[in-house]
Amino acid sequence: MKITRIEAFQVDLPLHEGNYSWSEGKSVDVFDSTVVIVHTDQGVTGCGEVCPLGPVYLPAYARGARSGIEELAPHLIGRDPRDLLVLNQLMDRQLKGHPYVKSAIDVACWDILGKSCGVPVATLLGGTYGDDVVLYRAISQRPAAEMAENVASYREQGYRRFQLKVGGNADEDIARIRAVREILQPTDKLIADANTGWLPHEAMRVCNAVRDLDVYIEQPCASYRECLSIRERTPLPFILDENIDSLDMLLRAAGDRAMDCVNLKISKLGGLTRARQARDLCISLGIAMTIEDTWGGDIVTAAIAHLAHSTPTELLFTSTDFNSYVTRSIADGAPQRVNGRMASSASPGLGVEPLTDVLGKPVYSVG
Ligand code: MG
């Protein structure tokens, strides 16, 4: 089997809530997502999607994804899409770094591999655990009372895990965490995700002020060194996200006992091939994981579901259904949330069919 053509599509994903806001006043109104379709000489096609959280979250941006995919595509024509390690090494040789650029291509090739074997991607990733996976809801940064109201409303929809977007003014963040924890049940899980937004002294103030509560602290400061200094001085369970962008950083943080859980995002690591490697290492190390991506629609959600559902239940801290945050569907067959949970598709590959009328004309077609 050979890759004959690679197409990239741009699609806008507006949000049900109007906008999504997180640390330091950062906000996105409409997500700019890129869908890749890989064609083969045997008529099998695969799809992938990459959607950065705007240009100021990680070193990634939507036009960069499309530009990088266009740069890589000519090198992939004629290659066997099922040879995933070979393809990933080739991509790494042709374009240094830029893992998010490689993610959608890698996911599309997993889709092809699954379809050509007649099995879901989750089977190729190790097989599914249980019927479904537990989801969290990200709560956009707003005044404390409004965030508590939003949590209550999402709780009614079945969610039991909530990730509060803090990383703003420390006093307001303390109020946000307290207001939300108060309306939750003891078995509900609450994560205060500062998304690198606090200076160390602010992070310490918040951690000290909420240390009587059952709350996880996620990525309080910008650098790994700063986060480690907070980790060493707070008893609260600790999650790292933005700093863990490679296997090297994962190993370093595990060696330093710098986290209790880690947030693995598929595009942050460069696709399912690399994310699976990190996931399997975390399984061996006993580090529980949030398995998700930076953002996305139906295709990203499907890829997340396959990786999350093939992760041992006790090590899957939580996962995300991004397609329920956005108003536009871009593929049929994607996982749909039921009572705060979702399952990966049992159909071959990712189990999704891109909606060509929504995608429109490709931005470019190579091959
Ligand atoms: Mg995070």
Residues whose N, C-alpha, C, O or C-beta is under 5 A from the ligand:
A	BS01	MG	D193 D241 N263
